[in-house]
Amino acid sequence: MSDVCNFLLTTTSPVKHQYVCLGFFQQDDLEQHFGYFRMSAGCNYYITVEEVFNAHAMDQARLMLKTNPDVDIYSNNKHACDLCEKSLTDSELIILDDMAEGQLNVSLDEKQSVFYIAGYIAFRNPGLIGTPSETESNVQSFLAELNRGSLAYPSNQLYTLSLLTYSFFKSTSERFCRNRLMSIMSQFPGIFHLDLTVPRDAMQRLANTLMKRLSVDIDQEASDPARKYSKLSASSSKSK
């Protein structure tokens, strides 16, 4: 310890110190650091180098997910399939015509859940934030009850786009990949006369919510696109 202090006080290197606090020379932080590794290895005191590397890898993964939940948005999307370039079918055009006439097969609970999802998209894209007065109170109440700081009131245009996308995706029986859904979604502002420019990452977040990754067959019960919303709606009903 004496040799370390002499070196820090007399060296001509950049680590030279004006004074040395001997109280900082302790291994509590080191013990805490390796204690974390031991806990990560199943409370095993005798850990291996491989287990330390694994713990570091898990920490990096947790940090990535914490700072950016939509990791795949910023990765290179090299997905390509026959569905990517598939145009709207006749049945889907009929659905869009009905939607243009105001025929949306969406319940109040589903509207509240869509508003909630739009609130998350708005939080991640500040340019899409609106004010509480833009939508009816019975729709936005769900977001107000669950907001813990990671939600924002979406603009009425964003909420309308999210609602139309959900209604369309729920009504059609065609197969999708995320690229196809985003391609159709990008046409909605023109089809429904919405004065809105939606960033690509915002559309991807909405598509991810509806599709739960790349490819979903909406005819399969397990892949029901309304499942996420029904869970949120159930939570809303319990809170009431």
C-alpha positions in Angstrom: 0.0 0.0 0.0 2.9 2.3 0.8 4.5 1.6 -2.6 1.2 2.4 -4.4 0.8 5.7 -2.6 4.4 6.7 -3.3 3.9 5.9 -7.0 0.6 7.8 -7.3 2.1 10.9 -5.6 5.5 11.0 -7.3 4.9 9.6 -10.8 5.3 11.8 -13.8 2.6 9.8 -15.7 -1.1 11.1 -16.2 -2.2 9.1 -13.1 -0.3 11.3 -10.7 -2.4 12.3 -7.7 -2.3 15.4 -5.5 -3.4 13.3 -2.6 -4.4 9.7 -1.9 -7.5 8.6 0.2 -6.5 5.3 1.7 -10.1 4.5 2.5 -10.8 4.0 -1.2 -8.4 1.1 -1.3 -10.8 -1.7 -0.5 -12.4 -4.6 -2.3 -16.1 -4.2 -1.4 -17.0 -3.2 -5.0 -15.0 -6.1 -6.3 -16.7 -8.5 -3.9 -20.1 -7.1 -4.9 -19.2 -7.5 -8.6 -18.3 -11.1 -8.3 -21.1 -11.7 -5.8 -23.4 -10.8 -8.7 -21.7 -13.4 -10.9 -22.1 -16.0 -8.2 -25.8 -15.2 -7.9 -26.2 -15.4 -11.7 -24.6 -18.8 -11.6 -27.2 -20.2 -9.2 -25.7 -19.0 -5.9 -22.6 -21.0 -6.7 -19.5 -19.7 -4.9 -17.1 -21.5 -7.2 -17.9 -19.9 -10.6 -16.1 -20.6 -13.9 -14.8 -18.1 -16.4 -17.5 -19.3 -18.8 -20.2 -18.4 -16.3 -18.7 -14.9 -15.9 -18.8 -14.4 -19.7 -22.4 -15.7 -19.8 -23.4 -13.2 -17.0 -21.8 -10.4 -19.0 -23.7 -11.5 -22.2 -27.0 -11.5 -20.3 -26.3 -8.1 -18.9 -25.7 -6.7 -22.4 -28.9 -8.3 -23.6 -30.9 -6.8 -20.7 -29.4 -3.4 -21.3 -30.3 -3.6 -25.0 -33.9 -4.6 -24.3 -34.3 -2.0 -21.6 -33.0 0.9 -23.7 -34.7 -0.2 -26.9 -37.6 -2.6 -26.6 -38.0 -2.8 -30.4 -34.6 -4.1 -31.2 -35.5 -5.5 -34.5 -36.6 -2.0 -35.7 -33.0 -0.9 -35.9 -31.6 -4.1 -37.3 -31.2 -4.7 -41.0 -34.5 -6.1 -42.2 -33.6 -8.7 -44.8 -36.9 -10.4 -44.7 -38.3 -11.2 -48.1 -41.2 -13.5 -49.0 -44.0 -13.9 -51.5 -46.3 -11.8 -49.3 -44.1 -8.7 -49.2 -45.2 -7.5 -52.6 -48.8 -8.9 -52.5 -51.3 -6.2 -53.4 -54.7 -5.7 -51.9 -57.2 -8.5 -52.8 -60.8 -7.9 -53.8 -62.1 -8.9 -50.4 -59.7 -6.5 -48.8 -60.8 -3.6 -51.1 -64.4 -4.3 -50.0 -63.3 -4.1 -46.4 -61.6 -0.8 -47.0 -64.7 0.5 -48.7 -66.8 -0.4 -45.7 -64.3 1.2 -43.4 -64.4 4.4 -45.5 -68.1 4.5 -44.8 -67.5 4.3 -41.1 -68.2 0.6 -40.6 -65.6 -0.3 -38.0 -66.2 -3.6 -36.2 -64.4 -2.5 -33.0 -65.8 -2.5 -29.5 -65.2 0.2 -26.8 -62.7 -2.1 -25.0 -60.8 -2.6 -28.2 -60.8 1.2 -28.9 -59.4 1.8 -25.4 -56.7 -0.8 -26.0 -55.8 0.7 -29.4 -55.6 4.1 -27.8 -53.2 2.6 -25.3 -51.0 1.2 -28.0 -51.1 4.4 -29.9 -50.0 6.1 -26.7 -46.9 4.0 -26.5 -46.1 4.8 -30.2 -46.6 8.5 -29.5 -44.2 8.3 -26.5 -41.6 6.8 -28.7 -42.3 9.4 -31.5 -42.8 12.8 -29.9 -44.0 14.3 -33.2 -47.1 12.1 -33.0 -48.2 13.4 -29.5 -51.6 15.0 -29.2 -53.7 16.4 -26.4 -56.3 14.7 -24.2 -59.1 16.9 -25.6 -58.7 15.4 -29.1 -60.6 12.1 -28.4 -63.6 11.1 -26.3 -62.9 10.6 -22.6 -64.3 7.1 -22.5 -61.6 6.0 -25.0 -58.6 7.7 -23.4 -59.5 6.7 -19.8 -57.7 3.3 -20.1 -54.4 5.1 -21.0 -54.8 7.5 -18.0 -55.3 4.6 -15.6 -52.3 2.6 -16.7 -49.8 5.3 -17.6 -46.7 5.1 -15.5 -44.6 7.6 -17.5 -44.0 5.6 -20.6 -47.1 6.7 -22.5 -48.3 9.9 -24.1 -51.6 11.0 -25.5 -51.5 10.2 -29.2 -52.7 12.7 -31.8 -56.2 12.0 -33.1 -54.7 11.3 -36.5 -52.4 8.6 -35.0 -55.2 7.1 -33.0 -57.4 7.0 -36.1 -54.6 5.3 -38.2 -54.0 2.7 -35.4 -57.8 2.1 -35.2 -58.2 1.7 -38.9 -55.1 -0.6 -39.1 -56.5 -2.8 -36.3 -60.0 -2.9 -37.8 -58.6 -3.9 -41.2 -56.2 -6.5 -39.8 -58.9 -8.0 -37.7 -61.4 -8.2 -40.5 -59.3 -9.7 -43.3 -58.6 -13.4 -43.7 -55.6 -12.9 -45.9 -52.1 -13.9 -44.9 -49.5 -11.3 -43.9 -45.9 -10.7 -43.3 -44.9 -7.5 -41.5 -43.7 -5.9 -44.7 -47.0 -6.4 -46.4 -48.9 -4.9 -43.4 -46.7 -1.9 -43.3 -47.1 -1.4 -47.0 -50.9 -1.4 -46.7 -50.7 0.8 -43.6 -48.7 3.4 -45.4 -51.6 3.8 -47.9 -54.1 4.5 -45.2 -53.4 8.3 -44.9 -54.3 8.7 -48.6 -57.2 6.3 -48.6 -58.9 7.8 -45.5 -57.7 11.4 -46.1 -55.5 11.6 -43.0 -53.1 14.5 -42.8 -50.4 12.5 -41.2 -46.9 11.4 -42.0 -46.0 8.3 -39.9 -42.3 7.5 -39.5 -41.3 4.0 -40.5 -40.3 2.9 -37.0 -43.7 4.0 -35.7 -45.4 1.8 -38.3 -43.1 -1.1 -37.4 -44.1 -0.8 -33.7 -47.7 -0.9 -34.6 -47.2 -3.8 -37.0 -45.1 -5.7 -34.4 -48.0 -5.3 -31.9 -50.5 -6.7 -34.3 -48.4 -9.5 -35.7 -46.0 -10.5 -32.9 -43.0 -10.8 -35.1 -42.7 -11.6 -38.8 -45.4 -13.9 -40.1 -48.8 -14.8 -38.7 -51.7 -16.7 -40.0 -54.7 -14.9 -38.7 -56.9 -17.9 -39.4 -55.2 -19.7 -36.5 -56.8 -19.2 -33.2 -53.4 -19.0 -31.4 -52.4 -16.1 -33.6 -55.5 -14.0 -33.1 -54.4 -10.4 -33.6 -57.0 -9.2 -31.0 -55.4 -11.4 -28.3 -53.1 -8.6 -27.0 -56.0 -6.1 -27.0 -58.4 -8.6 -25.2 -55.8 -9.0 -22.4 -55.5 -5.3 -22.0 -59.3 -4.9 -22.1 -59.7 -7.6 -19.5 -57.3 -5.6 -17.2 -59.3 -2.5 -17.9 -62.6 -4.2 -17.0 -61.1 -5.5 -13.7 -59.9 -2.0 -12.7 -63.5 -0.7 -13.3 
